[in-house]
Amino acid sequence: MISISILALRNAVAASVADAGYVFSMVNEFLRQAGKEPLFEVRLVGLSPEVSLNGGRHYLRPDVLMEAAPPSDLIIIPSMSGDMMGSTYPNIPFAPWVAAQYHNGTAVASLCTGAFLLAATGLLNNKSATTHWYAAPAFRAMFPNVKLEDHKIIVDEGGLYSSGGATSSLNLGLYLTEKYCGKETANFATRMLMMDNDRASQTRFSMFIPQTQHKDEVINRAQREIESEQVTKLSVDALARKVSLSKRSFIRRFKAATSNTPIEYMQRMNVEKAKRELESSKHSIEQIIYALGYNDIPSFRKIFVRYTDLTPKQYRGRYGM
């Protein structure tokens, strides 16, 4: 029997707590119907006898309190709602317990923004992880020592698993099912959920959110220049001159403030502008690309695919009017 402890986090997302155990319950039922013994034992572990979820709109009662919980084979950290620093802090008492369990051989998985609590344990320092793309700027600010790969659906770091947003928790459940039960059982669960489990990236769903919470006003000025709707293709040299910095200093300060190089930032902003046009206008793809200041259509197409996993034509077919 594989024991799974789902953390009943304060201010967790109720649906995430439910999703955390859903795949394993389904596998148990499948095994029963096949005349086999259930494989998973799932319990809710809490810090108090009653835990509020979704900002106090829902409550649940854990099966066991943390200090009395037996060792687990797998700990699952569900996603949290609200401000991530404010939501992580009330759950910090879990952090040393999770770390101790991991060092004793327990695997740990986070769903969506549960990665914030997983990172707070220190277990992810100098390792890779993912979370919901929308929470990526806050995560990078809070945990600069973690290599965030927010374009990925699942990151497997040797017994530390993390997943992206929303239905990615089910993808992680299927991934773990295959690890514990094999391909055949995982394929059954995939069909029952009617899910495509070969997605490796959440890039196509993401929007680029500029990092503007830094204190470097000079770089803020450069960002506003890039983000303007003026149809001009800026260069790094021109931007550096506009803010009275040498090119080298400008690139260094821009990267430190935004976690992107100026080139990456400009490319991502142009991709966002192109996405809006592809979603809402009838302009041809060529017209949209030319309007952004690009004369080399194949070059921009490669940039677009890099940040969306789709060509402009595929993106319009999926999200256009």
TAJODA-V327477 format. One record per residue. N is the residue number from 1. RES is the residue in one small letter. PHI is phi in whole degrees, -180 to 180 (none if undefined). Layout:
n={N:N}
res={RES:RES}
phi={PHI:PHI}
This chain:
n={1:2:3:4:5:6:7:8:9:10:11:12:13:14:15:16:17:18:19:20:21:22:23:24:25:26:27:28:29:30:31:32:33:34:35:36:37:38:39:40:41:42:43:44:45:46:47:48:49:50:51:52:53:54:55:56:57:58:59:60:61:62:63:64:65:66:67:68:69:70:71:72:73:74:75:76:77:78:79:80:81:82:83:84:85:86:87:88:89:90:91:92:93:94:95:96:97:98:99:100:101:102:103:104:105:106:107:108:109:110:111:112:113:114:115:116:117:118:119:120:121:122:123:124:125:126:127:128:129:130:131:132:133:134:135:136:137:138:139:140:141:142:143:144:145:146:147:148:149:150:151:152:153:154:155:156:157:158:159:160:161:162:163:164:165:166:167:168:169:170:171:172:173:174:175:176:177:178:179:180:181:182:183:184:185:186:187:188:189:190:191:192:193:194:195:196:197:198:199:200:201:202:203:204:205:206:207:208:209:210:211:212:213:214:215:216:217:218:219:220:221:222:223:224:225:226:227:228:229:230:231:232:233:234:235:236:237:238:239:240:241:242:243:244:245:246:247:248:249:250:251:252:253:254:255:256:257:258:259:260:261:262:263:264:265:266:267:268:269:270:271:272:273:274:275:276:277:278:279:280:281:282:283:284:285:286:287:288:289:290:291:292:293:294:295:296:297:298:299:300:301:302:303:304:305:306:307:308:309:310:311:312:313:314:315:316:317:318:319:320:321}
res={m:i:s:i:s:i:l:a:l:r:n:a:v:a:a:s:v:a:d:a:g:y:v:f:s:m:v:n:e:f:l:r:q:a:g:k:e:p:l:f:e:v:r:l:v:g:l:s:p:e:v:s:l:n:g:g:r:h:y:l:r:p:d:v:l:m:e:a:a:p:p:s:d:l:i:i:i:p:s:m:s:g:d:m:m:g:s:t:y:p:n:i:p:f:a:p:w:v:a:a:q:y:h:n:g:t:a:v:a:s:l:c:t:g:a:f:l:l:a:a:t:g:l:l:n:n:k:s:a:t:t:h:w:y:a:a:p:a:f:r:a:m:f:p:n:v:k:l:e:d:h:k:i:i:v:d:e:g:g:l:y:s:s:g:g:a:t:s:s:l:n:l:g:l:y:l:t:e:k:y:c:g:k:e:t:a:n:f:a:t:r:m:l:m:m:d:n:d:r:a:s:q:t:r:f:s:m:f:i:p:q:t:q:h:k:d:e:v:i:n:r:a:q:r:e:i:e:s:e:q:v:t:k:l:s:v:d:a:l:a:r:k:v:s:l:s:k:r:s:f:i:r:r:f:k:a:a:t:s:n:t:p:i:e:y:m:q:r:m:n:v:e:k:a:k:r:e:l:e:s:s:k:h:s:i:e:q:i:i:y:a:l:g:y:n:d:i:p:s:f:r:k:i:f:v:r:y:t:d:l:t:p:k:q:y:r:g:r:y:g:m}
phi={none:-97:-92:-124:-108:-98:-75:-85:-72:-68:67:-72:-81:-56:-63:-69:-62:-66:-63:-57:-104:-64:-61:-69:-65:-64:-64:-58:-66:-59:-66:-60:-65:-88:79:-112:-76:-58:-100:-112:-115:-109:-134:-96:-115:-127:-94:-148:-63:-137:-126:-88:-120:49:66:93:-79:-137:-135:-141:-113:-62:-74:-153:-84:-53:-67:-107:-73:-74:-59:-121:-83:-147:-109:-115:-105:-73:-79:-119:-105:81:-63:-69:-66:-68:-83:-73:-56:-65:-101:-57:-56:-70:-57:-65:-66:-63:-61:-64:-62:-61:-68:-97:106:-84:-78:-132:-128:-114:-108:55:-78:-61:-60:-64:-71:-61:-66:-67:-74:87:-68:-94:-57:63:-124:-94:-158:-134:-156:-62:-57:-68:-89:-59:-60:-65:-64:-62:-68:-80:-132:-66:-86:-101:-82:-83:-115:-72:-80:-91:-78:-136:-123:-113:-117:60:94:-117:-113:-139:-137:-75:-88:50:-70:-60:-63:-71:-59:-67:-59:-68:-61:-70:-60:-65:-63:-88:-117:100:-65:-62:-66:-64:-64:-62:-62:-61:-68:-64:-84:53:-116:-95:-97:-100:-70:-112:-136:-104:-58:-64:-95:-84:-121:-78:-109:-60:-83:-121:-87:-80:-105:-89:-66:-62:-71:-59:-63:-64:-62:-63:-62:-66:-80:-64:-86:-63:-88:-141:-95:-79:-113:-63:-59:-66:-65:-61:-65:-61:-105:60:-125:-68:-58:-64:-65:-61:-62:-63:-69:-64:-63:-64:-81:-115:69:-129:-73:-57:-63:-59:-62:-65:-62:-68:-66:-67:-64:-63:-63:-64:-60:-61:-66:-65:-76:-120:-114:-104:-62:-68:-61:-62:-60:-63:-68:-62:-64:-83:98:-98:-99:-100:-63:-59:-64:-68:-59:-64:-63:-62:-64:-59:-100:-129:65:-135:-76:-54:-65:-65:-63:-63:-64:-87:-120:-74:-69}
